[in-house]
Amino acid sequence: MGEMSSFQLGVIGALFLSVASSVSIVICNKALMSNLGFPFATTLTSWHLMVTFCTLHAAQRLNFFESKAVDVKTVMLFGILNGISIGLLNLSLGFNSIGFYQMTKLAIIPFTVLLETLFLKKQFSQKIKFSLFLLLVGVGIASVTDLQLNMVGTILSLLAIVTTCVGQILTNTIQKRLNVSSTQLLYQSAPFQAAVLFVSGPLVDQFLTKQNVFAYKYSPVVLAFIILSCLIAVSVNFSTFLVIGKTSPVTYQVLGHLKTCLVLGFGYTLLHDPFTERNIIGILVAICGMGLYSYFCTQENKKKQSGDLSLSSQLLSAGVSVLLNHSQGWGSTLLGREGNCLRWLKKKKKT
């Protein structure tokens, strides 16, 4: 029971850290890109990952965690896949409208459910599916505006959905299969993610913004916000791996849409973004869907735990009965042997 309560506290802490850090970095990056005119999102992400790796390397040298040897090929492919996923998401945003990009992000949840059902044989109840549907409807009402389709943008969005889903499923699967912590996996894969984005980031950003990141004039204020963004990103990357490892890719996506609602709310209160009744209704519906998802997941986990406990008690009682039967058999065998010995002694005395 103590281990279960500590696990639940760890999950709650990971969820809180993920929400707080993600909302913080969105507000920081929005100020950096919208107010200060620094539009190089992909290059900034590569800096995030490099700072994350350097921070984890320093923590590992100070013995805050132990570096575990894993299959280099697996981690390298995993890191490259995640790096490509980030680049494709940025390209999708560049080639599509904001509304279609939001639809791309919404499509990640049903596609993740589909992949886990087909390849991992994971079952999702009708209640869970209904709560996810309600969540997606709410976020769609709150955030999706115009839908402008084009062939290149649609292909990029599909590729972004596939790579993002596979990367998040692998994050959960690799941690369990290789028995590594979220910190260890992030430490091993961050250099490969950073390398992919460090090479492709300036090219992607120049293609999307028509500006060169190396020719940009960096003011002290811009540098301060970049450093702040990189520091917050360490917490974002760490909490992402932590949440997916402790829960599931679907739960992480649900949490991501909660962040979207919070960002919309913070944008209205802090940055005075335009806000309508549609946004309010959508956020309320999404929060209702998230609440139902959390409730149904909790109920199913309790049923699973009670089922495991009843199965364990049945196995224990079956084991005890088997031992008793064996002991009774041994006792009768010994008594039979003692009777044979007594009869043999009586025959000896008569002779």
C-alpha positions in Angstrom: 0.0 0.0 0.0 2.9 2.3 0.8 4.4 1.7 -2.6 1.1 2.4 -4.3 0.5 5.7 -2.5 4.1 6.8 -3.3 3.5 5.9 -7.0 0.3 7.9 -7.1 2.1 10.9 -5.5 4.9 10.5 -8.1 2.3 10.5 -10.9 0.5 13.6 -9.5 3.9 15.4 -9.1 4.9 14.5 -12.7 1.5 15.8 -14.1 1.8 19.0 -12.1 5.4 19.6 -13.2 4.5 18.9 -16.8 1.5 21.4 -16.8 3.4 24.1 -14.9 6.5 23.9 -17.1 4.7 23.6 -20.4 2.4 26.6 -19.7 5.4 28.6 -18.6 7.4 27.9 -21.7 4.5 28.6 -24.0 4.1 32.1 -22.4 7.8 32.7 -22.5 8.1 31.6 -26.2 5.1 33.6 -27.2 6.7 36.7 -25.7 10.0 35.8 -27.4 8.5 35.2 -30.9 5.5 37.6 -31.0 6.7 40.5 -28.9 10.5 40.4 -29.5 10.4 39.1 -33.1 12.4 35.9 -32.7 10.7 33.4 -35.1 13.2 30.6 -35.2 11.2 27.8 -33.4 13.0 24.7 -34.6 16.4 26.1 -33.9 15.2 27.2 -30.5 14.1 23.6 -29.8 17.5 22.3 -30.7 19.0 24.7 -28.1 16.5 23.4 -25.6 17.6 19.8 -26.1 21.3 20.7 -26.0 20.8 22.6 -22.7 18.8 19.6 -21.4 21.5 17.2 -22.2 24.2 19.4 -20.6 22.1 19.8 -17.5 21.5 16.0 -17.2 25.2 15.3 -17.9 26.2 17.6 -15.0 23.5 15.9 -12.8 24.9 12.5 -13.7 28.5 13.6 -12.9 27.2 14.8 -9.5 25.6 11.4 -9.0 22.0 12.6 -8.9 21.2 9.6 -11.1 23.1 6.6 -12.5 23.7 6.4 -16.3 22.6 3.0 -17.5 24.1 1.3 -20.5 21.4 0.6 -23.1 21.2 -0.5 -26.8 22.8 2.4 -28.6 21.1 1.6 -31.9 17.7 1.6 -30.3 18.2 4.9 -28.4 19.8 6.6 -31.5 16.8 5.6 -33.7 14.4 6.8 -31.0 16.2 10.1 -30.7 16.3 10.7 -34.4 12.6 9.8 -34.7 11.7 12.4 -32.0 13.8 15.0 -33.7 12.1 14.4 -37.0 8.7 14.6 -35.3 9.5 18.0 -33.9 10.7 19.3 -37.3 7.6 17.9 -39.0 5.2 19.6 -36.5 6.9 22.9 -37.1 6.7 22.4 -40.9 3.0 21.5 -40.5 2.4 24.7 -38.7 4.3 26.6 -41.4 2.4 25.1 -44.3 -1.1 25.0 -42.7 -3.5 27.4 -41.1 -3.6 27.5 -37.3 -7.0 25.7 -37.3 -5.7 22.8 -39.4 -2.6 22.6 -37.2 -4.8 22.3 -34.1 -6.8 19.5 -35.9 -3.4 17.8 -36.4 -2.7 17.9 -32.7 -6.2 16.6 -31.9 -5.8 13.7 -34.3 -2.8 12.4 -32.3 -5.0 10.9 -29.5 -7.3 8.7 -31.7 -4.3 7.6 -33.8 -2.4 6.7 -30.6 -5.4 4.7 -29.4 -5.6 2.9 -32.8 -1.8 2.0 -32.8 -1.9 0.7 -29.2 -5.0 -1.3 -30.0 -3.6 -2.9 -33.1 0.1 -3.4 -32.2 0.1 -3.5 -28.4 -3.3 -5.2 -28.0 -4.3 -2.6 -25.4 -8.0 -2.4 -24.7 -9.9 0.9 -24.2 -13.4 0.8 -22.7 -16.4 2.6 -24.2 -16.4 5.0 -21.3 -12.7 6.0 -21.9 -13.4 6.4 -25.6 -16.5 8.6 -24.8 -14.5 10.8 -22.5 -11.7 11.2 -25.1 -14.3 12.1 -27.7 -15.8 14.7 -25.4 -12.3 16.1 -24.7 -11.5 16.4 -28.4 -14.8 18.1 -29.2 -14.2 20.7 -26.4 -10.7 21.5 -27.5 -11.8 21.7 -31.1 -14.6 24.2 -30.2 -12.1 26.2 -28.1 -9.1 26.3 -30.4 -10.0 25.4 -34.0 -10.9 28.3 -36.2 -10.4 28.1 -40.0 -9.6 25.0 -41.9 -7.6 25.6 -45.0 -6.3 22.5 -46.7 -3.4 22.0 -49.1 -1.7 18.9 -50.4 1.8 19.6 -49.0 0.5 20.7 -45.6 -1.8 17.6 -45.3 1.1 15.2 -46.1 3.3 17.0 -43.6 0.5 16.8 -41.0 0.0 13.1 -41.5 3.7 12.4 -41.2 3.9 14.6 -38.0 1.0 12.6 -36.5 2.6 9.2 -37.3 6.0 10.1 -36.0 4.7 11.8 -32.9 2.4 8.9 -31.9 5.1 6.3 -32.6 7.7 8.4 -30.6 5.4 8.7 -27.6 4.5 5.0 -27.6 8.2 4.1 -27.9 8.9 6.4 -24.9 6.7 4.3 -22.7 7.6 1.0 -24.3 11.4 1.5 -24.1 11.4 2.6 -20.5 9.5 -0.6 -19.5 11.3 -3.0 -21.8 14.8 -1.8 -21.1 14.0 -1.1 -17.4 15.4 2.5 -17.6 14.0 5.6 -15.9 12.7 8.7 -17.7 15.9 10.5 -16.8 18.2 7.8 -18.1 16.3 7.6 -21.4 16.2 11.3 -21.9 19.9 11.6 -21.1 20.7 8.9 -23.7 18.4 10.2 -26.5 18.7 14.0 -26.1 22.0 14.3 -28.0 20.6 12.6 -31.1 17.4 14.7 -31.0 19.5 17.8 -30.6 21.8 16.8 -33.4 18.9 16.3 -35.9 17.4 19.7 -35.0 20.7 21.5 -34.8 21.4 20.5 -38.4 17.9 20.9 -39.8 16.6 23.7 -37.6 18.2 26.7 -39.3 17.2 25.3 -42.8 13.6 24.7 -41.7 13.4 28.1 -40.0 14.9 30.0 -43.0 12.4 28.2 -45.3 9.4 29.1 -43.1 10.4 32.7 -42.1 12.7 33.8 -44.9 15.2 34.9 -42.3 18.6 33.6 -41.2 19.0 32.7 -37.6 22.7 33.5 -37.7 22.1 36.9 -39.2 19.6 37.9 -36.5 20.6 40.7 -34.2 20.4 39.4 -30.6 19.6 42.1 -28.0 20.2 41.5 -24.3 16.4 41.1 -23.7 16.2 38.5 -26.5 19.2 36.6 -25.1 17.6 36.7 -21.6 14.3 35.2 -22.9 16.2 32.5 -24.9 18.2 31.5 -21.7 14.9 31.5 -19.7 13.2 29.4 -22.4 16.1 26.9 -22.4 16.0 26.5 -18.6 12.3 25.9 -18.6 12.7 23.4 -21.4 14.8 21.2 -19.2 11.8 20.8 -16.9 9.5 20.4 -19.9 11.6 17.6 -21.5 12.1 15.8 -18.2 8.4 15.9 -17.2 7.4 14.7 -20.7 9.4 11.5 -20.4 8.3 11.2 -16.7 4.6 11.4 -17.5 4.7 9.1 -20.4 6.8 6.6 -18.5 4.5 6.6 -15.4 1.2 6.8 -17.2 0.6 6.3 -21.0 0.9 8.2 -24.3 -2.8 8.8 -24.4 -2.8 10.3 -20.8 0.1 12.6 -21.9 -2.0 13.8 -24.9 -5.0 14.4 -22.6 -2.7 16.4 -20.4 -1.4 18.3 -23.5 -5.0 19.5 -24.3 -5.4 20.6 -20.7 -2.3 22.8 -21.3 -4.0 24.1 -24.4 -7.0 25.2 -22.4 -4.8 26.7 -19.7 -2.7 28.6 -22.3 -5.9 30.0 -23.8 -7.0 31.1 -20.3 -3.6 32.6 -19.4 -3.4 34.3 -22.8 -6.7 36.0 -22.1 -5.9 37.1 -18.5 -2.2 37.9 -18.9 -1.6 38.8 -22.6 -5.2 40.1 -23.2 -5.8 37.8 -26.2 -9.2 37.9 -27.8 -11.6 35.6 -26.0 -15.2 34.6 -27.0 -18.1 32.6 -25.7 -17.1 29.8 -28.0 -13.7 29.6 -26.3 -15.3 29.4 -22.8 -17.8 26.7 -23.9 -15.1 24.7 -25.6 -12.8 24.9 -22.5 -15.7 23.8 -20.2 -16.5 20.8 -22.4 -12.9 19.9 -22.6 -12.5 20.1 -18.8 -15.6 17.9 -18.5 -14.0 15.3 -20.8 -10.7 15.4 -18.9 -12.6 14.9 -15.6 -14.5 11.9 -17.0 -11.3 10.5 -18.4 -9.5 10.8 -15.1 -12.5 9.3 -13.2 -12.9 6.3 -15.6 -9.2 5.6 -15.5 -9.2 5.6 -11.7 -12.2 3.3 -11.6 -10.6 0.8 -14.0 -7.3 0.9 -12.2 -9.2 0.1 -8.9 -11.0 -2.8 -10.6 -7.7 -4.1 -12.0 -6.0 -3.9 -8.6 -8.9 -5.6 -6.8 -8.9 -8.3 -9.5 -5.1 -8.8 -9.1 -5.6 -9.0 -5.3 -8.4 -11.6 -5.6 -6.3 -13.6 -8.1 -3.4 -13.5 -5.7 -5.6 -14.6 -2.8 -7.0 -17.5 -4.9 -3.5 -18.6 -5.8 -2.4 -18.4 -2.2 -5.3 -20.5 -1.0 -4.8 -23.0 -3.8 -1.1 -23.2 -2.8 -2.0 -23.8 0.9 -4.5 -26.5 0.0 -1.9 -28.2 -2.2 0.6 -28.1 0.6 -1.9 -29.5 3.1 -2.8 -32.3 0.7 0.8 -33.1 0.3 1.4 -33.0 4.0 -1.6 -35.3 4.6 -0.3 -37.7 2.0 3.2 -37.7 3.6 1.6 -38.3 7.0 -0.4 -41.2 5.8 2.6 -42.6 4.1 4.7 -42.4 7.3 1.8 -43.9 9.4 1.6 -46.8 6.9 5.3 -47.4 7.1 5.2 -47.3 10.9 2.4 -49.9 10.8 4.4 -52.1 8.5 7.4 -51.9 10.9 5.2 -52.9 13.9 3.8 -55.9 12.1 7.3 -57.0 11.1 8.5 -56.7 14.7 5.5 -58.8 16.0 6.4 -61.5 13.4 10.0 -61.5 14.6 9.0 -61.9 18.2 6.7 -64.9 17.4 9.5 -66.6 15.5 
